[in-house]
Amino acid sequence: MRWLLKGAGLVLFGVLLALGLFEVVLRLAGVGGPADLDPTYDRPNQGFVPHVDRQHPWSPAEGPLFKVAVIGDSFTTGYSNQWADSYGRRLELLLNLNAGAVPAEVGVFARNGTSTFQQLEFLDLALDWGAELIVLGLFLNDTEDHKDAELDARRQAMLPRVPTGFARRLLQGSRALAWLYLRYEDIRRYRVALALQEDMFAPDYPGWKKFRQAIRRFGAVCSERDVRLVAVIWPSMGGLGPGYPHRIAHERMARALKRAGIPYLDLLPEFEGKSSLRLAAYPDIDVHPNEVAHRIGATAVFEYLLESGQIDSSYKPARSRVAGEGHYRKYVRRKRSPHYFPE
């Protein structure tokens, strides 16, 4: 028993010593102090919206006009970005590159926090506006049922829990313990988010049923009105590496769109493997796309519309600039690797 207690004491001493050293390292590195905005924070603090008469500078006062409606939620409104940076408005720019092509106007019909079944009202507005092509933007939480009494509680569970009492004082006093607590919370929140996603795509979940009914309605109405319809599945801008956790949502949405006969573009291949630090509005906090991600998405949608014949070939860019990728690869290798010095 004496040897057992001695061994346990040595283990406890080792753990406390490791925690102490970890505490010193964190404090010397300035980690775990009072939270503030990251010094690289560059999100707009104020958004500017042009007058309605200035929003579509390519639209003629008279003559033919090609109208495209983009429908969706906060990913489509361009939440956290300037007005001109959303993918719908960038798409309008891409559609108006060529002289001689019919001028295009892209109308954005979207509202933050809505699910796909709630966006059917936007479909009516877009058709009354005269849309000839509709781009339905989909995100991974578009199957949420807002009548679900547990939804808000499960959303709150995806936020770090605030410790109370003695635990709060302990974590405020130790940066090492606070760091370990936050890493534990990261794992817990990740599991809660995955469980919620799994439930939102379960066959008997009301929101999933409403989603499938809604896209069938989108398809039927557009077919009746002879209006082209394309869906675009946006990925989360968090966790874009090899372990991207939301593939099941992409697969189930794609399967539902196929069954409804709706052509679609899944943007995950465009973003997979890229840095979330470069693409998320607020890395590790807000997975909405920033202006870089909206630009990538708009370009991918534009190219898909051309390649699939959804828009006339007259919109294919007649002029382009040489991409800088080859130049970048050449010099980044030379700068970063001593093994790349051509003879």
C-alpha beads as a LAMMPS data file, in Angstrom:
LAMMPS data file: protein, C-alpha beads

343 atoms
342 bonds

1 atom types
1 bond types

-500.0 500.0 xlo xhi
-500.0 500.0 ylo yhi
-500.0 500.0 zlo zhi

Masses

1 110.0

Atoms # bond

1 1 1 0.000 0.000 0.000
2 1 1 2.904 2.327 0.844
3 1 1 4.439 1.810 -2.588
4 1 1 1.061 2.354 -4.214
5 1 1 0.561 5.648 -2.395
6 1 1 4.112 6.699 -3.234
7 1 1 3.548 5.923 -6.908
8 1 1 0.269 7.822 -6.924
9 1 1 1.983 10.777 -5.260
10 1 1 4.735 10.788 -7.883
11 1 1 2.158 10.700 -10.678
12 1 1 0.241 13.580 -9.083
13 1 1 3.462 15.549 -8.635
14 1 1 4.338 14.957 -12.310
15 1 1 0.895 16.135 -13.449
16 1 1 1.085 19.272 -11.291
17 1 1 4.642 19.973 -12.484
18 1 1 3.564 19.590 -16.121
19 1 1 0.595 21.895 -15.544
20 1 1 2.872 24.425 -13.863
21 1 1 5.332 24.384 -16.740
22 1 1 2.453 24.634 -19.216
23 1 1 1.113 27.614 -17.260
24 1 1 4.481 29.384 -17.478
25 1 1 4.776 28.708 -21.214
26 1 1 1.254 30.042 -21.918
27 1 1 1.849 33.185 -19.886
28 1 1 5.214 33.862 -21.524
29 1 1 3.605 33.373 -24.928
30 1 1 0.727 35.688 -24.031
31 1 1 -1.859 32.941 -24.600
32 1 1 -5.054 32.925 -22.579
33 1 1 -5.079 36.569 -21.521
34 1 1 -8.162 38.775 -21.775
35 1 1 -9.849 38.077 -25.098
36 1 1 -9.868 40.767 -27.749
37 1 1 -10.233 40.931 -31.501
38 1 1 -7.416 39.259 -33.376
39 1 1 -4.959 41.893 -34.674
40 1 1 -5.584 40.606 -38.203
41 1 1 -9.362 41.220 -37.861
42 1 1 -10.456 42.936 -41.065
43 1 1 -14.233 42.528 -41.279
44 1 1 -16.235 45.644 -42.243
45 1 1 -17.640 47.515 -39.283
46 1 1 -20.067 49.387 -41.498
47 1 1 -21.797 48.252 -44.661
48 1 1 -22.670 50.571 -47.531
49 1 1 -25.719 49.957 -49.727
50 1 1 -26.051 51.815 -53.042
51 1 1 -29.242 53.563 -54.044
52 1 1 -31.645 51.269 -55.875
53 1 1 -31.027 53.182 -59.116
54 1 1 -27.298 52.426 -58.832
55 1 1 -27.424 48.733 -58.018
56 1 1 -27.438 47.428 -61.589
57 1 1 -25.202 49.724 -63.654
58 1 1 -25.267 47.439 -66.715
59 1 1 -29.057 47.386 -67.040
60 1 1 -30.273 49.501 -69.981
61 1 1 -33.180 51.895 -69.712
62 1 1 -34.720 50.174 -72.720
63 1 1 -34.069 47.015 -74.688
64 1 1 -33.568 43.328 -73.855
65 1 1 -32.472 42.278 -70.375
66 1 1 -31.555 38.820 -69.031
67 1 1 -32.832 38.494 -65.454
68 1 1 -31.321 36.002 -62.989
69 1 1 -32.735 35.569 -59.475
70 1 1 -30.552 34.270 -56.652
71 1 1 -32.594 32.856 -53.764
72 1 1 -31.348 31.789 -50.342
73 1 1 -30.457 32.706 -46.767
74 1 1 -27.522 34.509 -45.124
75 1 1 -25.027 32.814 -47.455
76 1 1 -26.873 34.525 -50.304
77 1 1 -27.429 37.916 -48.671
78 1 1 -23.668 38.122 -48.137
79 1 1 -23.909 38.307 -44.351
80 1 1 -20.727 39.787 -42.759
81 1 1 -19.635 41.294 -46.083
82 1 1 -20.074 44.515 -47.972
83 1 1 -23.172 44.707 -50.190
84 1 1 -21.236 44.278 -53.438
85 1 1 -19.297 41.212 -52.255
86 1 1 -22.085 38.596 -52.219
87 1 1 -21.821 35.903 -54.863
88 1 1 -25.032 36.997 -56.578
89 1 1 -23.745 40.499 -57.195
90 1 1 -20.367 39.198 -58.311
91 1 1 -22.217 36.886 -60.679
92 1 1 -23.882 39.929 -62.249
93 1 1 -20.474 41.422 -62.924
94 1 1 -19.290 38.194 -64.603
95 1 1 -22.393 38.081 -66.780
96 1 1 -21.699 41.568 -68.113
97 1 1 -18.084 41.197 -69.261
98 1 1 -18.758 41.036 -72.990
99 1 1 -19.935 43.737 -75.347
100 1 1 -22.759 42.450 -77.538
101 1 1 -24.210 40.008 -75.003
102 1 1 -27.666 40.788 -73.650
103 1 1 -27.143 42.792 -70.440
104 1 1 -27.820 40.727 -67.324
105 1 1 -29.365 41.767 -64.036
106 1 1 -29.090 39.567 -60.952
107 1 1 -31.744 40.060 -58.284
108 1 1 -31.007 38.793 -54.775
109 1 1 -34.086 37.394 -53.031
110 1 1 -32.889 36.205 -49.639
111 1 1 -33.280 36.654 -45.902
112 1 1 -30.954 35.665 -43.073
113 1 1 -32.013 32.712 -40.952
114 1 1 -34.513 31.177 -43.365
115 1 1 -34.762 27.537 -44.384
116 1 1 -35.470 26.443 -47.958
117 1 1 -39.183 25.809 -47.367
118 1 1 -39.501 29.403 -46.106
119 1 1 -37.942 30.721 -49.313
120 1 1 -40.836 29.670 -51.534
121 1 1 -42.210 33.177 -51.039
122 1 1 -39.046 34.492 -52.708
123 1 1 -39.746 32.251 -55.682
124 1 1 -43.058 34.034 -56.243
125 1 1 -41.362 37.423 -55.982
126 1 1 -38.608 36.382 -58.393
127 1 1 -41.086 35.116 -60.971
128 1 1 -43.184 38.273 -60.700
129 1 1 -39.954 40.237 -61.237
130 1 1 -39.469 38.343 -64.502
131 1 1 -36.608 35.972 -63.713
132 1 1 -35.588 33.666 -66.571
133 1 1 -33.073 31.713 -64.498
134 1 1 -33.199 30.979 -60.774
135 1 1 -30.163 30.012 -58.706
136 1 1 -31.270 28.430 -55.425
137 1 1 -28.535 28.720 -52.815
138 1 1 -28.514 25.888 -50.269
139 1 1 -26.608 25.638 -47.011
140 1 1 -26.275 22.702 -44.670
141 1 1 -28.789 23.966 -42.092
142 1 1 -31.537 24.582 -44.651
143 1 1 -33.423 21.573 -43.296
144 1 1 -33.960 23.235 -39.906
145 1 1 -37.524 23.051 -38.679
146 1 1 -38.136 26.324 -36.855
147 1 1 -41.075 24.759 -35.003
148 1 1 -38.670 22.322 -33.326
149 1 1 -38.897 23.221 -29.624
150 1 1 -35.397 21.857 -28.943
151 1 1 -33.664 23.646 -31.835
152 1 1 -32.684 26.808 -29.946
153 1 1 -31.415 24.793 -26.977
154 1 1 -29.266 22.624 -29.244
155 1 1 -27.901 25.704 -30.988
156 1 1 -26.968 27.163 -27.609
157 1 1 -25.244 23.883 -26.737
158 1 1 -22.868 24.503 -29.649
159 1 1 -21.488 27.552 -27.799
160 1 1 -18.828 27.239 -25.069
161 1 1 -20.492 26.751 -21.693
162 1 1 -19.796 29.452 -19.089
163 1 1 -18.387 27.914 -15.879
164 1 1 -19.762 29.132 -12.544
165 1 1 -18.743 29.226 -8.895
166 1 1 -15.433 27.675 -7.885
167 1 1 -14.803 26.322 -11.407
168 1 1 -15.064 29.838 -12.840
169 1 1 -12.578 31.243 -10.299
170 1 1 -10.220 28.323 -10.889
171 1 1 -10.250 28.763 -14.676
172 1 1 -9.819 32.517 -14.403
173 1 1 -6.747 31.976 -12.251
174 1 1 -5.053 29.292 -14.373
175 1 1 -4.393 29.712 -18.066
176 1 1 -3.340 26.064 -18.366
177 1 1 -6.623 24.773 -16.945
178 1 1 -8.586 27.331 -18.983
179 1 1 -6.822 26.178 -22.165
180 1 1 -7.627 22.530 -21.391
181 1 1 -11.239 23.446 -20.599
182 1 1 -11.695 25.281 -23.909
183 1 1 -10.183 22.350 -25.860
184 1 1 -12.620 20.015 -24.094
185 1 1 -15.458 22.371 -25.016
186 1 1 -14.305 22.363 -28.647
187 1 1 -14.636 18.568 -28.747
188 1 1 -18.004 18.626 -26.997
189 1 1 -19.418 21.359 -29.265
190 1 1 -18.171 19.506 -32.353
191 1 1 -20.022 16.371 -31.274
192 1 1 -23.199 18.339 -30.532
193 1 1 -23.055 19.953 -33.980
194 1 1 -22.591 16.602 -35.729
195 1 1 -25.444 15.046 -33.750
196 1 1 -27.727 17.947 -34.700
197 1 1 -26.740 17.620 -38.350
198 1 1 -27.435 13.882 -38.293
199 1 1 -30.881 14.519 -36.802
200 1 1 -31.698 17.260 -39.337
201 1 1 -31.226 14.773 -42.177
202 1 1 -33.001 11.861 -40.505
203 1 1 -35.874 10.459 -42.634
204 1 1 -38.514 11.322 -40.038
205 1 1 -37.257 14.838 -39.190
206 1 1 -40.009 17.378 -40.106
207 1 1 -37.518 19.921 -41.463
208 1 1 -35.990 17.347 -43.834
209 1 1 -39.453 16.483 -45.115
210 1 1 -40.233 20.184 -45.606
211 1 1 -36.918 20.662 -47.449
212 1 1 -37.683 17.862 -49.926
213 1 1 -41.216 19.125 -50.446
214 1 1 -39.879 22.643 -51.008
215 1 1 -37.340 21.714 -53.666
216 1 1 -39.967 19.640 -55.472
217 1 1 -42.202 22.714 -55.385
218 1 1 -39.365 24.885 -56.714
219 1 1 -38.876 22.423 -59.559
220 1 1 -42.568 22.091 -60.404
221 1 1 -43.275 25.843 -60.424
222 1 1 -40.211 26.651 -62.522
223 1 1 -41.129 23.888 -64.976
224 1 1 -44.675 25.222 -65.282
225 1 1 -43.391 28.747 -65.903
226 1 1 -40.637 27.574 -68.269
227 1 1 -37.963 29.110 -66.034
228 1 1 -34.577 27.462 -65.638
229 1 1 -33.650 26.358 -62.106
230 1 1 -30.214 25.472 -60.714
231 1 1 -29.331 24.670 -57.102
232 1 1 -25.969 25.473 -55.507
233 1 1 -24.832 23.642 -52.344
234 1 1 -22.477 25.747 -50.232
235 1 1 -20.068 24.079 -47.794
236 1 1 -19.295 25.327 -44.321
237 1 1 -16.226 27.559 -44.283
238 1 1 -14.983 25.738 -41.192
239 1 1 -12.984 22.505 -41.206
240 1 1 -12.319 22.409 -44.946
241 1 1 -9.417 19.985 -44.597
242 1 1 -9.417 16.202 -45.260
243 1 1 -11.589 15.605 -42.191
244 1 1 -14.385 17.898 -43.392
245 1 1 -17.263 16.763 -41.142
246 1 1 -20.311 17.654 -43.233
247 1 1 -20.057 15.338 -46.249
248 1 1 -23.192 13.461 -45.260
249 1 1 -25.228 16.675 -45.546
250 1 1 -23.852 17.334 -49.043
251 1 1 -24.591 13.763 -50.121
252 1 1 -28.170 13.768 -48.854
253 1 1 -28.952 17.172 -50.355
254 1 1 -27.485 16.068 -53.691
255 1 1 -29.543 12.868 -53.619
256 1 1 -32.751 14.836 -52.935
257 1 1 -31.998 17.245 -55.797
258 1 1 -31.373 14.355 -58.195
259 1 1 -34.686 12.763 -57.260
260 1 1 -36.433 16.100 -57.820
261 1 1 -34.770 16.407 -61.243
262 1 1 -33.042 19.688 -60.352
263 1 1 -29.553 20.301 -61.776
264 1 1 -27.124 21.334 -59.064
265 1 1 -23.573 22.385 -58.334
266 1 1 -21.869 21.260 -55.126
267 1 1 -19.210 23.843 -54.268
268 1 1 -17.329 21.587 -51.832
269 1 1 -14.692 20.559 -54.440
270 1 1 -13.974 24.252 -55.063
271 1 1 -13.184 24.851 -51.393
272 1 1 -11.962 21.513 -50.068
273 1 1 -8.404 21.640 -48.797
274 1 1 -8.294 25.442 -48.745
275 1 1 -7.683 27.403 -45.567
276 1 1 -10.690 28.308 -43.428
277 1 1 -8.566 31.184 -42.113
278 1 1 -8.674 32.661 -45.612
279 1 1 -12.340 31.959 -46.352
280 1 1 -14.460 32.215 -43.203
281 1 1 -15.962 35.533 -42.162
282 1 1 -14.666 35.061 -38.604
283 1 1 -12.363 31.998 -38.425
284 1 1 -13.304 29.535 -35.669
285 1 1 -16.389 31.649 -34.860
286 1 1 -18.505 32.332 -37.943
287 1 1 -18.486 29.906 -40.896
288 1 1 -20.188 32.304 -43.316
289 1 1 -18.082 32.937 -46.442
290 1 1 -16.034 36.115 -46.608
291 1 1 -15.499 38.140 -49.786
292 1 1 -12.768 35.767 -51.023
293 1 1 -15.112 32.778 -50.678
294 1 1 -17.962 34.653 -52.386
295 1 1 -15.636 35.423 -55.297
296 1 1 -14.662 31.751 -55.604
297 1 1 -18.299 30.685 -55.393
298 1 1 -19.480 33.224 -57.977
299 1 1 -16.790 32.149 -60.441
300 1 1 -17.671 28.479 -59.992
301 1 1 -21.388 29.165 -60.483
302 1 1 -20.683 31.269 -63.586
303 1 1 -18.502 28.552 -65.135
304 1 1 -21.087 25.873 -64.290
305 1 1 -23.884 27.876 -65.926
306 1 1 -21.787 28.208 -69.079
307 1 1 -20.648 24.576 -69.207
308 1 1 -24.144 23.191 -68.534
309 1 1 -25.754 25.416 -71.152
310 1 1 -27.929 27.256 -68.636
311 1 1 -26.746 30.566 -70.088
312 1 1 -25.899 31.494 -73.663
313 1 1 -22.328 31.080 -74.889
314 1 1 -22.242 34.823 -75.648
315 1 1 -21.548 35.292 -71.909
316 1 1 -18.294 33.325 -72.103
317 1 1 -15.536 35.883 -71.409
318 1 1 -13.977 37.088 -74.633
319 1 1 -10.990 38.521 -72.824
320 1 1 -9.080 37.205 -69.842
321 1 1 -5.888 37.874 -67.967
322 1 1 -3.218 35.198 -67.560
323 1 1 -3.525 33.544 -64.163
324 1 1 -0.588 33.997 -61.837
325 1 1 -0.480 30.430 -60.518
326 1 1 2.532 29.379 -62.585
327 1 1 4.440 32.491 -61.548
328 1 1 3.473 31.901 -57.922
329 1 1 4.511 28.244 -57.943
330 1 1 7.831 29.032 -59.503
331 1 1 8.883 31.623 -56.977
332 1 1 7.320 30.115 -53.887
333 1 1 9.375 26.969 -54.473
334 1 1 12.521 28.992 -54.913
335 1 1 11.826 31.014 -51.777
336 1 1 10.811 28.132 -49.518
337 1 1 12.918 25.198 -50.644
338 1 1 16.722 25.038 -51.081
339 1 1 16.165 22.051 -53.382
340 1 1 14.530 24.184 -56.080
341 1 1 17.313 26.069 -57.803
342 1 1 17.209 25.402 -61.569
343 1 1 20.523 24.882 -63.314

Bonds

1 1 1 2
2 1 2 3
3 1 3 4
4 1 4 5
5 1 5 6
6 1 6 7
7 1 7 8
8 1 8 9
9 1 9 10
10 1 10 11
11 1 11 12
12 1 12 13
13 1 13 14
14 1 14 15
15 1 15 16
16 1 16 17
17 1 17 18
18 1 18 19
19 1 19 20
20 1 20 21
21 1 21 22
22 1 22 23
23 1 23 24
24 1 24 25
25 1 25 26
26 1 26 27
27 1 27 28
28 1 28 29
29 1 29 30
30 1 30 31
31 1 31 32
32 1 32 33
33 1 33 34
34 1 34 35
35 1 35 36
36 1 36 37
37 1 37 38
38 1 38 39
39 1 39 40
40 1 40 41
41 1 41 42
42 1 42 43
43 1 43 44
44 1 44 45
45 1 45 46
46 1 46 47
47 1 47 48
48 1 48 49
49 1 49 50
50 1 50 51
51 1 51 52
52 1 52 53
53 1 53 54
54 1 54 55
55 1 55 56
56 1 56 57
57 1 57 58
58 1 58 59
59 1 59 60
60 1 60 61
61 1 61 62
62 1 62 63
63 1 63 64
64 1 64 65
65 1 65 66
66 1 66 67
67 1 67 68
68 1 68 69
69 1 69 70
70 1 70 71
71 1 71 72
72 1 72 73
73 1 73 74
74 1 74 75
75 1 75 76
76 1 76 77
77 1 77 78
78 1 78 79
79 1 79 80
80 1 80 81
81 1 81 82
82 1 82 83
83 1 83 84
84 1 84 85
85 1 85 86
86 1 86 87
87 1 87 88
88 1 88 89
89 1 89 90
90 1 90 91
91 1 91 92
92 1 92 93
93 1 93 94
94 1 94 95
95 1 95 96
96 1 96 97
97 1 97 98
98 1 98 99
99 1 99 100
100 1 100 101
101 1 101 102
102 1 102 103
103 1 103 104
104 1 104 105
105 1 105 106
106 1 106 107
107 1 107 108
108 1 108 109
109 1 109 110
110 1 110 111
111 1 111 112
112 1 112 113
113 1 113 114
114 1 114 115
115 1 115 116
116 1 116 117
117 1 117 118
118 1 118 119
119 1 119 120
120 1 120 121
121 1 121 122
122 1 122 123
123 1 123 124
124 1 124 125
125 1 125 126
126 1 126 127
127 1 127 128
128 1 128 129
129 1 129 130
130 1 130 131
131 1 131 132
132 1 132 133
133 1 133 134
134 1 134 135
135 1 135 136
136 1 136 137
137 1 137 138
138 1 138 139
139 1 139 140
140 1 140 141
141 1 141 142
142 1 142 143
143 1 143 144
144 1 144 145
145 1 145 146
146 1 146 147
147 1 147 148
148 1 148 149
149 1 149 150
150 1 150 151
151 1 151 152
152 1 152 153
153 1 153 154
154 1 154 155
155 1 155 156
156 1 156 157
157 1 157 158
158 1 158 159
159 1 159 160
160 1 160 161
161 1 161 162
162 1 162 163
163 1 163 164
164 1 164 165
165 1 165 166
166 1 166 167
167 1 167 168
168 1 168 169
169 1 169 170
170 1 170 171
171 1 171 172
172 1 172 173
173 1 173 174
174 1 174 175
175 1 175 176
176 1 176 177
177 1 177 178
178 1 178 179
179 1 179 180
180 1 180 181
181 1 181 182
182 1 182 183
183 1 183 184
184 1 184 185
185 1 185 186
186 1 186 187
187 1 187 188
188 1 188 189
189 1 189 190
190 1 190 191
191 1 191 192
192 1 192 193
193 1 193 194
194 1 194 195
195 1 195 196
196 1 196 197
197 1 197 198
198 1 198 199
199 1 199 200
200 1 200 201
201 1 201 202
202 1 202 203
203 1 203 204
204 1 204 205
205 1 205 206
206 1 206 207
207 1 207 208
208 1 208 209
209 1 209 210
210 1 210 211
211 1 211 212
212 1 212 213
213 1 213 214
214 1 214 215
215 1 215 216
216 1 216 217
217 1 217 218
218 1 218 219
219 1 219 220
220 1 220 221
221 1 221 222
222 1 222 223
223 1 223 224
224 1 224 225
225 1 225 226
226 1 226 227
227 1 227 228
228 1 228 229
229 1 229 230
230 1 230 231
231 1 231 232
232 1 232 233
233 1 233 234
234 1 234 235
235 1 235 236
236 1 236 237
237 1 237 238
238 1 238 239
239 1 239 240
240 1 240 241
241 1 241 242
242 1 242 243
243 1 243 244
244 1 244 245
245 1 245 246
246 1 246 247
247 1 247 248
248 1 248 249
249 1 249 250
250 1 250 251
251 1 251 252
252 1 252 253
253 1 253 254
254 1 254 255
255 1 255 256
256 1 256 257
257 1 257 258
258 1 258 259
259 1 259 260
260 1 260 261
261 1 261 262
262 1 262 263
263 1 263 264
264 1 264 265
265 1 265 266
266 1 266 267
267 1 267 268
268 1 268 269
269 1 269 270
270 1 270 271
271 1 271 272
272 1 272 273
273 1 273 274
274 1 274 275
275 1 275 276
276 1 276 277
277 1 277 278
278 1 278 279
279 1 279 280
280 1 280 281
281 1 281 282
282 1 282 283
283 1 283 284
284 1 284 285
285 1 285 286
286 1 286 287
287 1 287 288
288 1 288 289
289 1 289 290
290 1 290 291
291 1 291 292
292 1 292 293
293 1 293 294
294 1 294 295
295 1 295 296
296 1 296 297
297 1 297 298
298 1 298 299
299 1 299 300
300 1 300 301
301 1 301 302
302 1 302 303
303 1 303 304
304 1 304 305
305 1 305 306
306 1 306 307
307 1 307 308
308 1 308 309
309 1 309 310
310 1 310 311
311 1 311 312
312 1 312 313
313 1 313 314
314 1 314 315
315 1 315 316
316 1 316 317
317 1 317 318
318 1 318 319
319 1 319 320
320 1 320 321
321 1 321 322
322 1 322 323
323 1 323 324
324 1 324 325
325 1 325 326
326 1 326 327
327 1 327 328
328 1 328 329
329 1 329 330
330 1 330 331
331 1 331 332
332 1 332 333
333 1 333 334
334 1 334 335
335 1 335 336
336 1 336 337
337 1 337 338
338 1 338 339
339 1 339 340
340 1 340 341
341 1 341 342
342 1 342 343
